[in-house]
């Protein structure tokens, strides 16, 4: 209950600058007076802060007020759509993706290319990623944007707060520090697990007052086709382009989630299966930062050997590769979940059986997680999300059978939803992480 | 960042009274001046609060200062060891236990009796419990203690913050509200899951500055024998007695836990198996309050049918009843884990095999939990804790095999410890919950 130690002058200044930016990010364009009353500072103090933020290119003034709340026309402040921006990248086992997001939360440039990440070590993959990011940064520069933060989503374990990938079994990476391998010119680096970033995207998308919710418009799947285009062959040509301003992230229409609070398990099914646990709006990171390894929850304890050294892990039944093999398809660049989805739609029995098995395995592993955590809902994201219509019925059935206790004996199993962000979740989460870091730290920390 | 709304006069007074009490509970006897500096109020303000707390019988003055920190003799304040106290009860499937704890955290009276809780419905069990609690309260009264709070630990699901047992499969209870069935004279009622309360006891025992740490002295197992004595027959005679002041809780010697932070999974193995998840020092309760149902995590998805409606739940392999049957013993009052432990010690092969199987099943379920949550440690409490020497090796082996990913690929599986509180955990947690409620709310809330 003691008073916190007084912050230094420069730290207090940083905090106040950040509060102004967050007020704009959370509540949209507003006047100095509105911002002042919102953050509890005098209007004079806010004006000084605003001047500094405008000089730094983080804020702009906008003509007569259009907020529509009060009616009196006046100058409103808005986050800049030029100047500092955040970069994001996603390292997948068979693809790379990158984007640039402005302070308002709009994706301005995005790019994607195929790679074969397996077995070749981090060198070639990170060289390709550097080229992709530099192309994205170049196009962002043409729009007046300067990358200052870079967040990279990886399919592996990352030490809490660090830049080292401790282990990414499906890439074959171990103790790989990304910091010396990516150019510092792309911005201050952060690295996180893709499932964690996907869950953060999901969490922030649930809150209409945070940046990035203008990503919810437009037809589903648009971005992968529009921004990508490299999916046809295995050649891995880089495709980078300005994002469609009407559909910056290419996510589906906004489907309101159940208002069950912000506690959920987010399953991110790529070639490996990861998950993230969000409790009361907070991402659970775990003691080492390794929480969420749903893919290695045992579902058949004496079952198939797994790359992790265990047996019968969920990943060996429901990972993309396992499902492809079960369906009689040889995994590899260009053969992906999309093929499974079209075969399911065409009624191919072998594929349908493979996907049902995956759904059952996912349901068994999630039953354990639900019994343990009693979350408000389960969100299925990543590539397997496209298999929803065939994956969810067996998944729901296992949950209904196995979580009666967690439901208090009532026949109300936890709701399972397909993420409306689809496979874009991790990249979006990474981009928003970069932008939030910019809003948190609008000035370089002073030496004092 | 806005200022919190100013509390009402009476609410501020309550908060300040509570802060004085918690300062004494957390840091032991101290002078008014020490308390004032600790909680950031003036000495005059603290003196007024102290006068009120002394009038209410919650605080006493102690002769010349014996704190030994400053040396200058003076009057020190201490929590009262007479007056308001907390009651606690534990409803097991084959036993009931109750105790009275004073404000200093010492158990002053405890009692125990056998019951057959299965199938007879809540009526007879709660009648027995009422008799036991009234006997404990009577002996507490003889020591000048007045019960004002009662916390009951139950082997089932309790709605968050409520007094209704939604479901206790091993008792056969459903939607049983305890409030109308226990006399109001025993104090304001709280009901919680036994695994949650065991985890809270574990959490608080880890902090040497919280009340109840004088429970750590004395030989293990003393209390069950000393305070109980009803274990011999199935007759269920009530045994109540003043606790040995040198060993109020009868717990084992203090074994320091690994300083891995306060994130752990606490497995409470009784006839059913429950667990509680503590993250950063906070008990995870889940959306409905039903988190921690480790007993219904599937370990063999097509295995034995479980009372919950699922199949192959952990409880069907590692619950007390399952282990007894596997060892060739018919479960029932008087035949318990103790018998298993003595047979293991005597080298009985069938029993050893049964316990090893339980350890393996526990290891499979916990592997999933560890992969999902990345906790600092696992604590095994409750009755199965007595089987530690035989249970832990197979459990550790499964964790080592199956959590390499959670350990970042390093050969350092999460440490598993036997709770030093043993089977007393839930009752201790309940008693401390009662006492903490008294410290939180030293005066009745005012109408304003």
Contacts between the chains, C-beta under 8 A, distances in Angstrom:
chain1	res1	chain2	res2	distance
A	1	B	19	6.2
A	1	B	39	5.8
A	1	B	40	5.9
A	2	B	40	5.3
A	3	B	40	6.9
A	19	B	1	6.1
A	39	B	1	5.6
A	39	B	2	8.0
A	40	B	1	5.9
A	40	B	2	5.3
A	40	B	3	6.7
A	157	B	405	6.9
A	157	B	408	5.5
A	157	B	409	7.8
A	159	B	408	7.6
A	166	B	408	4.3
A	166	B	409	6.6
A	167	B	405	6.8
A	167	B	408	5.8
A	167	B	409	4.2
A	169	B	405	7.2
A	174	B	409	6.5
A	260	B	287	6.4
A	261	B	287	6.4
A	263	B	286	7.4
A	263	B	287	5.5
A	275	B	372	7.1
A	277	B	372	6.7
A	277	B	373	7.2
A	279	B	279	6.9
A	279	B	284	6.4
A	284	B	279	6.4
A	284	B	373	6.9
A	285	B	374	7.5
A	286	B	263	7.4
A	286	B	373	6.0
A	286	B	374	2.5
A	286	B	375	7.0
A	286	B	406	7.9
A	287	B	260	6.2
A	287	B	261	6.4
A	287	B	263	5.5
A	287	B	374	5.2
A	287	B	375	6.1
A	287	B	376	4.6
A	288	B	374	5.7
A	288	B	406	7.8
A	288	B	407	7.8
A	288	B	408	6.1
A	289	B	374	7.3
A	290	B	374	4.4
A	290	B	405	7.2
A	290	B	406	5.2
A	290	B	407	7.8
A	290	B	408	6.1
A	291	B	372	6.6
A	291	B	373	5.4
A	291	B	374	4.1
A	292	B	372	6.5
A	292	B	374	7.9
A	293	B	371	4.0
A	293	B	372	6.6
A	293	B	374	7.7
A	293	B	405	5.1
A	293	B	406	5.6
A	294	B	371	7.1
A	294	B	372	6.1
A	295	B	371	8.0
A	295	B	405	7.8
A	296	B	367	7.8
A	296	B	371	4.6
A	296	B	402	6.9
A	296	B	403	7.4
A	296	B	405	4.8
A	296	B	406	7.2
A	297	B	367	7.4
A	297	B	368	3.8
A	297	B	371	5.5
A	297	B	372	6.5
A	298	B	299	7.6
A	298	B	364	5.3
A	298	B	367	5.8
A	298	B	368	6.1
A	298	B	402	5.9
A	299	B	298	7.6
A	299	B	301	6.4
A	300	B	301	6.8
A	301	B	299	6.4
A	301	B	300	6.8
A	301	B	364	4.9
A	308	B	402	7.8
A	308	B	404	5.2
A	308	B	405	4.7
A	309	B	401	6.5
A	309	B	402	7.9
A	309	B	404	4.7
A	310	B	367	7.3
A	310	B	401	5.6
A	310	B	402	4.1
A	310	B	403	7.9
A	310	B	404	7.1
A	311	B	401	7.5
A	311	B	402	7.7
A	313	B	402	7.7
A	364	B	298	5.3
A	364	B	301	4.9
A	365	B	368	7.1
A	367	B	296	7.8
A	367	B	297	7.4
A	367	B	298	5.8
A	367	B	310	7.4
A	368	B	297	3.8
A	368	B	298	6.1
A	368	B	365	7.1
A	368	B	368	5.0
A	368	B	369	7.6
A	369	B	368	7.6
A	369	B	372	5.7
A	371	B	293	4.0
A	371	B	294	7.1
A	371	B	296	4.6
A	371	B	297	5.5
A	372	B	275	7.1
A	372	B	277	6.7
A	372	B	291	6.6
A	372	B	292	6.5
A	372	B	293	6.6
A	372	B	294	6.1
A	372	B	297	6.5
A	372	B	369	5.7
A	372	B	372	7.1
A	372	B	373	7.8
A	373	B	277	7.2
A	373	B	284	6.9
A	373	B	286	6.0
A	373	B	291	5.4
A	373	B	372	7.8
A	374	B	285	7.5
A	374	B	286	2.5
A	374	B	287	5.1
A	374	B	288	5.7
A	374	B	289	7.3
A	374	B	290	4.5
A	374	B	291	4.1
A	374	B	292	7.9
A	374	B	293	7.7
A	375	B	286	7.0
A	375	B	287	6.1
A	376	B	287	4.6
A	401	B	309	6.4
A	401	B	310	5.6
A	401	B	311	7.5
A	402	B	296	6.8
A	402	B	298	5.9
A	402	B	308	7.8
A	402	B	309	7.9
A	402	B	310	4.1
A	402	B	311	7.8
A	402	B	313	7.7
A	403	B	296	7.4
A	403	B	310	7.9
A	404	B	308	5.2
A	404	B	309	4.7
A	404	B	310	7.1
A	405	B	157	6.9
A	405	B	167	6.8
A	405	B	169	7.2
A	405	B	290	7.2
A	405	B	293	5.0
A	405	B	295	7.8
A	405	B	296	4.8
A	405	B	308	4.7
A	406	B	286	7.9
A	406	B	288	7.8
A	406	B	290	5.2
A	406	B	293	5.6
A	406	B	296	7.2
A	407	B	288	7.8
A	407	B	290	7.8
A	408	B	157	5.5
A	408	B	159	7.6
A	408	B	166	4.3
A	408	B	167	5.8
A	408	B	288	6.1
A	408	B	290	6.1
A	409	B	157	7.8
A	409	B	166	6.6
A	409	B	167	4.2
A	409	B	174	6.5
